[in-house]
Amino acid sequence: SSGINAEYGVLPYMGFLHWKCNDIKSAPPDSLFLLSRIFPKVEFLLVGCGEVLQPPSRDFHKASKEYNIGLQFESTQQAIQTYGVLLEDQRNFAALLIPASNKALSDDEKVQLQKFKMNVKALKS
């Protein structure tokens, strides 16, 4: 089966963005500019780092301070659980969810991702 390598930026109540990075170290700092322009203000970016927690690049961290966007790092599995809690609490946040491994998604993983997207849509309505 053919797979896709996907990373998703999630804006609760707004939708999904494709965020081109394979890990947090390759996340472009200027991508935080968009988050700084959203209303209501994004309080922080929840980052699912994959299987292993990683710090962002210095430039990414500097940009988060410049745009006054907090950063919270977790494994992707934990970040998905935290995402649900934050939605219930109606927090203003964005999430960057990097797959737990850098391999192509299996058919089952694609189904799980689709279910996740549908759950987000259901919460929005």
matplotlib code that plots the C-alpha trace (Angstrom):
import matplotlib.pyplot as plt

x = [0.0, 1.2, 1.4, 1.8, 4.2, 2.0, 2.4, -0.7, -1.0, -4.4, -6.4, -9.3, -12.6, -10.9, -9.4, -6.2, -3.1, -0.4, 2.8, 5.9, 8.3, 9.5, 10.4, 10.2, 13.8, 12.8, 9.7, 10.1, 10.1, 8.2, 5.3, 4.5, 3.7, 0.3, -0.6, 0.2, -2.4, -5.4, -8.2, -8.9, -5.3, -3.5, -2.2, 0.2, 1.3, 0.9, 3.6, 3.4, 7.1, 6.7, 8.1, 10.8, 10.6, 12.9, 13.6, 12.8, 15.5, 16.7, 15.1, 11.8, 12.0, 13.0, 10.0, 7.6, 8.8, 8.6, 5.0, 4.1, 3.0, 3.8, 5.2, 4.2, 6.0, 4.8, 5.0, 2.5, 0.4, 0.2, -0.4, -3.5, -4.9, -4.1, -5.7, -9.0, -8.8, -7.9, -10.8, -13.2, -11.7, -12.2, -8.6, -7.3, -4.4, -2.9, -1.3, 1.5, 1.2, 4.3, 3.8, 5.4, 7.8, 9.1, 7.7, 4.7, 1.4, -0.2, -3.8, -4.8, -3.0, -4.8, -8.1, -7.2, -6.2, -9.4, -11.4, -9.4, -10.4, -14.0, -14.0, -12.6, -15.3, -17.9, -16.6, -16.7, -20.4]
y = [0.0, 3.5, 5.8, 9.5, 11.4, 14.0, 16.5, 18.6, 21.9, 22.1, 25.3, 24.2, 25.5, 26.6, 23.5, 21.9, 23.2, 21.2, 22.2, 21.1, 19.7, 16.2, 17.2, 20.2, 21.1, 21.7, 23.7, 27.1, 29.9, 32.2, 29.8, 31.3, 34.6, 33.2, 32.0, 35.4, 37.0, 34.7, 36.1, 35.1, 35.1, 31.7, 31.3, 28.5, 25.9, 22.3, 20.3, 16.5, 15.8, 12.2, 9.4, 11.5, 14.9, 17.4, 21.1, 23.4, 25.3, 28.5, 30.5, 28.8, 29.4, 33.1, 33.5, 32.1, 34.7, 37.5, 36.6, 35.9, 32.3, 29.8, 26.3, 23.0, 19.8, 16.3, 13.0, 12.9, 10.3, 12.4, 15.6, 14.0, 13.2, 16.7, 18.2, 16.7, 18.1, 21.5, 21.5, 20.6, 23.5, 25.8, 27.0, 29.1, 27.1, 25.5, 22.1, 20.8, 17.0, 15.2, 11.5, 9.2, 7.9, 9.3, 6.4, 6.5, 6.1, 2.6, 2.2, 1.7, 4.9, 6.8, 5.5, 6.7, 10.1, 10.4, 9.5, 12.2, 14.8, 13.8, 14.0, 17.6, 18.5, 17.1, 19.1, 22.3, 21.9]
z = [0.0, -0.7, 2.3, 2.8, 5.1, 6.8, 9.5, 10.5, 12.1, 13.7, 14.4, 16.6, 15.3, 12.1, 10.4, 9.4, 7.8, 6.2, 8.0, 6.1, 8.6, 9.6, 13.1, 15.4, 14.5, 10.9, 11.7, 9.9, 12.5, 10.1, 10.3, 13.7, 12.0, 10.8, 14.3, 15.7, 13.4, 14.3, 16.4, 19.1, 19.9, 20.0, 23.6, 22.8, 20.3, 21.4, 19.7, 19.3, 18.7, 17.5, 19.7, 21.4, 22.8, 21.0, 21.5, 18.7, 16.8, 18.5, 15.7, 16.3, 20.0, 19.4, 17.0, 19.6, 22.1, 19.5, 18.6, 22.3, 21.6, 24.3, 23.4, 24.9, 23.9, 24.3, 22.4, 19.6, 21.4, 24.5, 22.5, 20.9, 24.3, 25.6, 22.4, 23.4, 26.9, 25.7, 23.3, 26.1, 28.1, 25.1, 25.2, 22.3, 21.0, 17.9, 17.5, 15.4, 15.3, 13.9, 13.2, 15.8, 13.2, 9.9, 7.9, 5.5, 7.1, 6.9, 5.8, 9.4, 10.4, 7.6, 8.9, 12.4, 11.1, 9.2, 12.4, 14.3, 11.6, 11.8, 15.6, 15.4, 12.9, 15.2, 18.1, 16.0, 15.4]

ax = plt.figure().add_subplot(projection="3d")
ax.plot(x, y, z, "-o")
ax.set_aspect("equal")
plt.show()
